[in-house]
Amino acid sequence: MTLAVQSLSRPVEDRTPPSRTLPVSPAAATEPAPNRPQPDPLALLADRARLGDDAAFTELVMATNERLFNYLFRMTAQAQDAEDLAQETYLKAYRALDRYDPSRPFLPWLFTIAHRTALNHRRAWRPTEPLPEEAPAAASADPARTLAGRDEWDHLWQVAQTLPRRYHEALWLYYGEGFDTAQVAAVLRTRPLVVKVVLHRARRALWAALRQRESPNPPPP
């Protein structure tokens, strides 16, 4: 089958994922109480695709392309790179469907492939321009807008983008995508305990960066 995935960066509809609001302080950050697992409609589609239903895979692409593009854009800061990497991710996922376990959520599995694809791209990438102040129009529909206003939300993630890549990625997967620590660990290829440590350090680094921007020249002690 020839898999054609076009205009991955163009949103097809508003598909807001489950998300968390960043806590007001590092001390307020706690792991949410576990919820009873719900059937994953994406996993059902992936299982159909795994059994040879190409239409089901097309539905998967349409259902996930906006979130995948946003994730890859945050990792690369280049819209064209994010679109190309999304294409490559879907091709890899299609070829690896026979190894997908439909008892597990589909999106973390897809993001794991995207993460590895972006890492391979980053090893060969050399920065040619600074990070943009904001995402392009095609990626502007952030998958989680839970703060009081869009300006505040955008400002927070602009600051988060200045943190070390691992901090930024962990924060986005956990708060932006709503993944639990085990799912974040799967994407980042590490252990859940390590993710908890990274999130703790990332939150502290984020709040420190926010305070520094609010008071760039604090008075001497």
N, C-alpha and C positions, 0 to 999 in steps of 0.2 A: 504494500500500500504506500502511496506517496502522501506523506503527511504535510499538509500546507497549513501553516499557522500564520495569519497575517494580522498586522497592526495590533500587536499584543499590548501596546501602550495605550490603546484607545479604550476607555472604559465602556463596558457593555451595559452595566446597570449598577446601582448602588448595592454592594454586598458587604455591609459593615460586619466585621468579625467580632467575636466576643473579645472584649478588651478590659484592661484594668486602668484605673486612674493612678498616675504616679503619686505616691504619698507626699504629704507636705513636708516631711522631713525624713532622714534616714531612719530615725528611731521608730517612726510610724509604719515602716515597711514590714509586713508580716506575710507569710504564706497563706493564701486564702484557704478556707475549709474545702476539702475535696467534695465535688459534686458527683452524683450518680452518673456513670457514663451513659451517653445517649448515642443512638445509632448514627453513624457518620454517612450522610448521603453521598459524599464524595467517594468514600470507600466502596459503596455499592456500585457506583459508576465505574470505578477502577476495576472492580471484580468482573463486571460485564466486559470491559475493555480487555482484561486479561484473558477472557475466554473467547476473544475474537470479535467483539462488537465494536467496530471502528466508530460508529455514531456515538457510542458512550464516551469514547476518548475525546471526540470533538466537544461533547458537552462538558467534559472535565476542563478542557482548555478554556472554554468560554466562562466557566464558573470560577476559575482561579487566575486568569491571566492578569487582572488588575492588581491583585495582591502580590503575585510573583514579580511583576514589573516594579512595583513600589519597593519591594524588598531588595531586588537587585540594583535598583537606582540608588538606594541608600548605601549599598555596599560599594558602588562604583562611582557615584556622583556624575555619571555620564548617561544621558538618555539613550543615545544610540548603542552604547555598550550594553546597557540594561536590556534593551530590546533584542539585541543579538544573543545575549546570554540566555534570555528567556526562551528564544527559539531553540537554542542548543539544549537547554534543560528539558524541554518537552520531548525532543527527539530521544534524548538519553532515557527519559522516563518511559517512553513508549517501548523502547527496546528492552527495558528492564522489568516490564510488567509481570513477567513470569516469576520474578523474585519478590514481588510485592505481597505482603501478608494482609489480606482484606480485614483481618480482625483488628488491625491497628489503624489509627487515623491516617488519612491520605496526605493531608497538607504538610505535616512535618516530614513525611517521607519525600515529598516533592522538594521541600526546602532543603533537605539534606543534599539532594542531587544539585540543587542550585548553588548551595554553599560551596561544594567541591568544585563546581564549574567556575564560580567566581574566583576561588583561590587560584586555580590554574591560570585564569586570565590575569590575575593580579601579579603573578610571578613574571609575566612577560610585559606588564604595563609600566610605562613611565609617565609620571604626571606632566602634562603640558600646560595646564591652566588651573587656577585656584578653584576650590569648591564653590559652587554657585550659592547665592544667597537664599534661593528657594527652588523648589522642584519645578520642572517645566509643566505646562498646562496639562499635558497628557498624564502626568503622574501626580496631579494636585489633589486627587481625591484620596487623601490619607485614609487607611482602613480603620482608624480608630480616632474619633474626635470626641473626647470625653471631658476636656477642660472647659472652663467657662467661656472662652472665645477662641476663634481660629487664630487670631494674632498671638495669643498667649501660647497656644499649642505649637504654632510654627516656630515661635521664638525658642521654646523649650527644646524642640528637636534640632534646631539650628545649632544650639549650644551643645547638645548631645553629639552632634556630628563632629565636633572638634575634639572629642575624647578619643582615646585609643580605640582602634577599630573593634577590638574584642568587646570593650565596654559598650560601645554604641550598638553593636549587633545584638548582644545579649539583652540590652534594654529594649530594643525594638521587637525582638522575638517574644519577649515576656509581656511587655506592656502594650505594644502596638498590635501584635498578632494574637495575643492572648494564649500563647503556648504555656503549658506548665513546665516545671523545671526539668522533668524527664524528657519532654519533647525538645526543649532547648538544648539539652545535653546531646540528644541524638543528632540534631542539626550541626552542632559545633564539634561533634565527635569527642565528647568528654563525659565526665560523670556528673550526675545531678548535684552531688555535694560541691563539686568544683563550680558549677553554675551558680549555686547559692552564694558562694564566696565572691565570684565575679560580679554578680548583681549587687551584693552589698558594697563592694568597692566602687562599682560604677555609679551607684546612687550617691555615695559620698563625693565622688569626683564631680558629678553633675551639679550637686548643690554648691560645692565650692566654686565651680566655674560660674554658676548663676550669681552667687554673691559677689564674685570678683567683677562681673560685668555691671552689677548694680552699683558697686563702690570701687571703681578702678584705682582710685588713689586714696586708700584709707589713711587716716591720720596716724602718725607714729605713736608707738606705745609710750 
